[in-house]
Amino acid sequence: MKLLTYFQAFSYAMIAVAMLALVLAGGLSYPLALLFLVVMIASWNLEGTRWQLPERYGLAIVLLSIPLFYVDWQYQKSIGEPAERLGVTALAHLIVFLSAVKLVQVKKDRDWVFLYLISFFEVLLAAGLSFSPVFLGTLTLYLLCGLCAVTAFEIQKARRSIAHAETRLLVPPDSRVFRRGGQRSWAQHGGSAPAIRRGRVAGAHLRPRPAIVLDRAAFRRRGPDAQRRWPDKLHRLF
Protein backbone atom coordinates (compact mmCIF):
# COMPACT_ATOMS: atom_id res chain seq x y z
CA MET A 1 0.00 0.00 0.00
CA LYS A 2 1.29 3.44 -0.91
CA LEU A 3 1.70 6.05 1.79
CA LEU A 4 -0.86 8.35 0.13
CA THR A 5 -3.49 5.60 0.07
CA TYR A 6 -2.70 4.72 3.69
CA PHE A 7 -3.06 8.36 4.70
CA GLN A 8 -6.36 8.84 2.88
CA ALA A 9 -7.80 5.58 4.18
CA PHE A 10 -7.18 6.41 7.82
CA SER A 11 -8.34 9.99 7.34
CA TYR A 12 -11.65 8.81 5.90
CA ALA A 13 -11.93 6.20 8.65
CA MET A 14 -11.39 8.89 11.29
CA ILE A 15 -14.16 11.05 9.81
CA ALA A 16 -16.51 8.06 9.46
CA VAL A 17 -15.99 6.96 13.08
CA ALA A 18 -16.69 10.48 14.33
CA MET A 19 -19.91 10.52 12.32
CA LEU A 20 -20.83 7.09 13.71
CA ALA A 21 -20.34 8.36 17.26
CA LEU A 22 -22.65 11.29 16.55
CA VAL A 23 -25.32 9.01 15.05
CA LEU A 24 -25.19 6.55 17.96
CA ALA A 25 -25.50 9.45 20.41
CA GLY A 26 -28.72 10.57 18.71
CA GLY A 27 -27.39 13.83 17.30
CA LEU A 28 -27.96 12.89 13.65
CA SER A 29 -30.73 11.01 11.91
CA TYR A 30 -30.09 7.82 9.97
CA PRO A 31 -31.14 9.22 6.55
CA LEU A 32 -28.61 12.06 6.86
CA ALA A 33 -25.94 9.61 8.01
CA LEU A 34 -26.65 7.41 4.98
CA LEU A 35 -26.46 10.44 2.69
CA PHE A 36 -23.14 11.44 4.22
CA LEU A 37 -21.83 7.89 3.68
CA VAL A 38 -22.71 8.15 -0.02
CA VAL A 39 -20.84 11.46 -0.20
CA MET A 40 -17.80 9.85 1.42
CA ILE A 41 -17.75 6.97 -1.07
CA ALA A 42 -18.12 9.38 -3.99
CA SER A 43 -15.33 11.65 -2.70
CA TRP A 44 -13.03 8.62 -2.23
CA ASN A 45 -13.54 7.62 -5.85
CA LEU A 46 -13.01 11.21 -7.04
CA GLU A 47 -9.68 11.68 -5.22
CA GLY A 48 -7.03 12.93 -7.62
CA THR A 49 -9.42 13.44 -10.56
CA ARG A 50 -10.62 16.55 -12.33
CA TRP A 51 -14.17 16.00 -11.08
CA GLN A 52 -13.35 17.28 -7.62
CA LEU A 53 -14.89 20.56 -6.56
CA PRO A 54 -12.47 23.49 -7.05
CA GLU A 55 -11.25 25.22 -3.92
CA ARG A 56 -12.85 28.53 -4.91
CA TYR A 57 -16.30 26.99 -5.22
CA GLY A 58 -15.83 25.09 -1.98
CA LEU A 59 -15.03 28.31 -0.13
CA ALA A 60 -18.17 29.97 -1.54
CA ILE A 61 -20.35 27.07 -0.38
CA VAL A 62 -18.78 27.16 3.08
CA LEU A 63 -19.66 30.86 3.38
CA LEU A 64 -23.23 30.04 2.38
CA SER A 65 -23.45 27.60 5.29
CA ILE A 66 -23.90 30.48 7.76
CA PRO A 67 -27.32 31.58 6.48
CA LEU A 68 -28.21 27.90 5.94
CA PHE A 69 -27.54 27.29 9.64
CA TYR A 70 -30.06 30.00 10.57
CA VAL A 71 -32.63 28.59 8.11
CA ASP A 72 -32.19 25.09 9.57
CA TRP A 73 -32.55 26.47 13.09
CA GLN A 74 -35.89 28.08 12.18
CA TYR A 75 -37.02 24.91 10.42
CA GLN A 76 -36.27 22.73 13.43
CA LYS A 77 -38.13 25.22 15.60
CA SER A 78 -41.17 25.19 13.32
CA ILE A 79 -41.51 21.41 13.30
CA GLY A 80 -41.61 21.28 17.09
CA GLU A 81 -38.07 20.24 17.98
CA PRO A 82 -37.50 20.36 21.79
CA ALA A 83 -35.79 23.52 22.95
CA GLU A 84 -32.91 21.64 24.64
CA ARG A 85 -32.06 19.86 21.37
CA LEU A 86 -32.79 22.68 18.95
CA GLY A 87 -29.29 24.12 18.80
CA VAL A 88 -27.61 20.69 18.96
CA THR A 89 -29.51 19.38 15.95
CA ALA A 90 -28.84 22.49 13.87
CA LEU A 91 -25.15 22.41 14.84
CA ALA A 92 -24.90 18.72 13.90
CA HIS A 93 -26.41 19.48 10.49
CA LEU A 94 -23.94 22.32 9.98
CA ILE A 95 -20.98 20.10 10.84
CA VAL A 96 -22.14 17.38 8.48
CA PHE A 97 -22.62 19.90 5.69
CA LEU A 98 -19.14 21.38 6.13
CA SER A 99 -17.57 17.93 6.20
CA ALA A 100 -19.35 16.93 2.99
CA VAL A 101 -18.21 20.09 1.20
CA LYS A 102 -14.59 19.64 2.27
CA LEU A 103 -14.59 15.99 1.24
CA VAL A 104 -15.68 16.58 -2.36
CA GLN A 105 -13.36 19.51 -3.03
CA VAL A 106 -9.67 19.55 -3.92
CA LYS A 107 -7.92 19.11 -0.60
CA LYS A 108 -4.68 20.66 0.59
CA ASP A 109 -3.00 20.30 3.96
CA ARG A 110 -5.18 22.95 5.60
CA ASP A 111 -8.33 21.22 4.32
CA TRP A 112 -7.28 17.94 5.94
CA VAL A 113 -6.63 19.79 9.20
CA PHE A 114 -10.09 21.37 8.91
CA LEU A 115 -11.64 17.91 8.46
CA TYR A 116 -9.78 16.60 11.51
CA LEU A 117 -11.06 19.50 13.61
CA ILE A 118 -14.63 18.97 12.42
CA SER A 119 -14.45 15.27 13.30
CA PHE A 120 -13.16 16.21 16.76
CA PHE A 121 -16.11 18.59 17.24
CA GLU A 122 -18.44 15.76 16.24
CA VAL A 123 -16.97 13.54 18.96
CA LEU A 124 -17.33 16.36 21.51
CA LEU A 125 -20.93 16.86 20.48
CA ALA A 126 -21.58 13.13 20.80
CA ALA A 127 -20.01 13.15 24.28
CA GLY A 128 -22.38 15.93 25.34
CA LEU A 129 -25.41 14.01 24.10
CA SER A 130 -24.59 10.56 25.45
CA PHE A 131 -21.82 9.06 27.58
CA SER A 132 -22.28 5.31 27.40
CA PRO A 133 -20.12 2.19 26.85
CA VAL A 134 -20.98 2.40 23.15
CA PHE A 135 -19.55 5.91 23.03
CA LEU A 136 -16.39 4.75 24.81
CA GLY A 137 -15.92 2.07 22.15
CA THR A 138 -16.35 4.55 19.31
CA LEU A 139 -14.05 7.00 21.11
CA THR A 140 -11.30 4.36 21.35
CA LEU A 141 -11.67 3.54 17.67
CA TYR A 142 -11.63 7.25 16.81
CA LEU A 143 -8.43 7.84 18.76
CA LEU A 144 -6.73 4.89 17.05
CA CYS A 145 -7.72 6.07 13.57
CA GLY A 146 -6.83 9.65 14.47
CA LEU A 147 -3.34 8.67 15.64
CA CYS A 148 -2.64 6.75 12.42
CA ALA A 149 -4.10 9.54 10.26
CA VAL A 150 -2.15 12.36 11.90
CA THR A 151 1.11 10.35 11.78
CA ALA A 152 0.64 9.59 8.08
CA PHE A 153 -0.28 13.23 7.47
CA GLU A 154 2.97 14.48 9.02
CA ILE A 155 5.04 11.94 7.09
CA GLN A 156 3.31 12.89 3.84
CA LYS A 157 3.92 16.59 4.46
CA ALA A 158 7.58 15.98 5.35
CA ARG A 159 8.13 13.98 2.17
CA ARG A 160 6.87 16.85 0.03
CA SER A 161 9.20 19.32 1.74
CA ILE A 162 12.34 17.25 1.02
CA ALA A 163 14.02 18.02 -2.29
CA HIS A 164 14.82 14.98 -4.41
CA ALA A 165 18.46 14.67 -5.48
CA GLU A 166 20.27 12.02 -7.49
CA THR A 167 23.44 10.49 -6.17
CA ARG A 168 26.62 10.63 -8.23
CA LEU A 169 27.80 7.18 -7.20
CA LEU A 170 25.68 4.81 -9.26
CA VAL A 171 27.57 1.61 -8.41
CA PRO A 172 28.85 0.60 -4.94
CA PRO A 173 32.65 0.56 -4.56
CA ASP A 174 32.82 -3.19 -4.02
CA SER A 175 30.90 -3.95 -7.17
CA ARG A 176 32.10 -6.33 -9.84
CA VAL A 177 32.36 -3.43 -12.27
CA PHE A 178 35.09 -1.83 -10.14
CA ARG A 179 36.91 -5.11 -9.64
CA ARG A 180 36.88 -5.96 -13.35
CA GLY A 181 37.96 -2.45 -14.29
CA GLY A 182 40.79 -2.63 -11.78
CA GLN A 183 42.00 -5.96 -13.14
CA ARG A 184 42.01 -4.65 -16.70
CA SER A 185 43.95 -1.53 -15.70
CA TRP A 186 46.57 -3.61 -13.87
CA ALA A 187 46.87 -5.92 -16.87
CA GLN A 188 47.44 -2.96 -19.19
CA HIS A 189 50.33 -1.77 -17.01
CA GLY A 190 51.95 -5.20 -16.97
CA GLY A 191 51.15 -5.90 -13.35
CA SER A 192 53.64 -3.31 -12.04
CA ALA A 193 51.08 -0.93 -10.55
CA PRO A 194 50.34 -3.00 -7.40
CA ALA A 195 54.04 -3.36 -6.68
CA ILE A 196 54.57 0.38 -7.11
CA ARG A 197 51.66 1.11 -4.84
CA ARG A 198 52.96 -1.26 -2.16
CA GLY A 199 56.39 0.35 -2.41
CA ARG A 200 54.87 3.81 -1.92
CA VAL A 201 52.86 2.70 1.08
CA ALA A 202 55.86 1.03 2.67
CA GLY A 203 58.07 4.02 1.91
CA ALA A 204 55.62 6.41 3.51
CA HIS A 205 56.15 4.72 6.89
CA LEU A 206 59.93 4.77 6.75
CA ARG A 207 61.68 7.48 8.68
CA PRO A 208 65.29 8.51 7.90
CA ARG A 209 67.66 7.78 10.73
CA PRO A 210 71.00 9.58 11.39
CA ALA A 211 74.06 7.79 10.07
CA ILE A 212 77.33 7.81 11.96
CA VAL A 213 80.69 7.16 10.26
CA LEU A 214 83.45 6.13 12.60
CA ASP A 215 87.06 6.82 11.87
CA ARG A 216 89.00 4.42 14.14
CA ALA A 217 92.39 6.09 13.70
CA ALA A 218 91.04 9.56 14.56
CA PHE A 219 89.12 8.13 17.48
CA ARG A 220 92.27 6.55 18.96
CA ARG A 221 94.34 9.71 18.52
CA ARG A 222 91.91 11.74 20.58
CA GLY A 223 92.76 9.87 23.71
CA PRO A 224 90.76 8.55 26.63
CA ASP A 225 88.88 11.83 27.22
CA ALA A 226 87.28 11.64 23.78
CA GLN A 227 86.46 8.01 24.35
CA ARG A 228 84.67 8.88 27.60
CA ARG A 229 82.68 11.66 25.87
CA TRP A 230 81.65 9.38 22.99
CA PRO A 231 78.51 7.90 24.70
CA ASP A 232 77.30 11.42 25.46
CA LYS A 233 77.58 12.38 21.79
CA LEU A 234 75.67 9.28 20.79
CA HIS A 235 72.94 10.17 23.27
CA ARG A 236 72.65 13.67 21.76
CA LEU A 237 72.41 12.33 18.24
CA PHE A 238 69.60 9.91 18.99
Long-range contacts (C-beta under 8 A, 24 or more apart in sequence): 3-152, 3-155, 3-156, 3-159, 4-156, 6-152, 7-149, 7-152, 7-153, 7-155, 7-156, 8-44, 8-47, 10-145, 10-148, 10-149, 10-152, 11-112, 11-115, 11-116, 11-149, 11-152, 11-153, 12-40, 12-44, 13-145, 13-149, 14-116, 14-119, 14-142, 14-145, 14-146, 14-149, 15-40, 15-99, 15-103, 15-115, 15-118, 15-119, 16-40, 17-119, 17-138, 17-141, 17-142, 17-145, 18-118, 18-119, 18-120, 18-122, 18-123, 18-126, 18-142, 19-96, 19-99, 19-119, 19-122, 20-138, 21-122, 21-123, 21-126, 21-135, 21-138, 21-139, 21-142, 22-92, 22-95, 22-122, 22-123, 22-125, 22-126, 22-129, 24-126, 24-130, 24-134, 24-135, 24-138, 25-125, 25-126, 25-127, 25-129, 25-130, 25-135, 26-129, 26-130, 27-88, 27-89, 27-92, 27-125, 27-126, 27-129, 28-92, 28-93, 28-96, 32-93, 32-96, 36-96, 36-99, 36-100, 39-100, 39-103, 39-104, 40-103, 42-104, 43-103, 43-104, 46-104, 52-104, 52-105, 52-106, 53-101, 53-104, 53-105, 53-106, 54-105, 54-106, 55-105, 55-106, 55-108, 55-111, 57-105, 58-101, 58-102, 58-104, 58-105, 58-106, 61-101, 62-98, 62-101, 62-102, 65-94, 65-97, 65-98, 65-101, 68-94, 68-97, 69-93, 69-94, 88-125, 88-128, 88-129, 91-125, 92-122, 92-125, 95-121, 95-122, 95-125, 109-153, 109-157, 112-153, 116-146, 116-149, 116-150, 119-146, 210-237, 210-238, 212-237
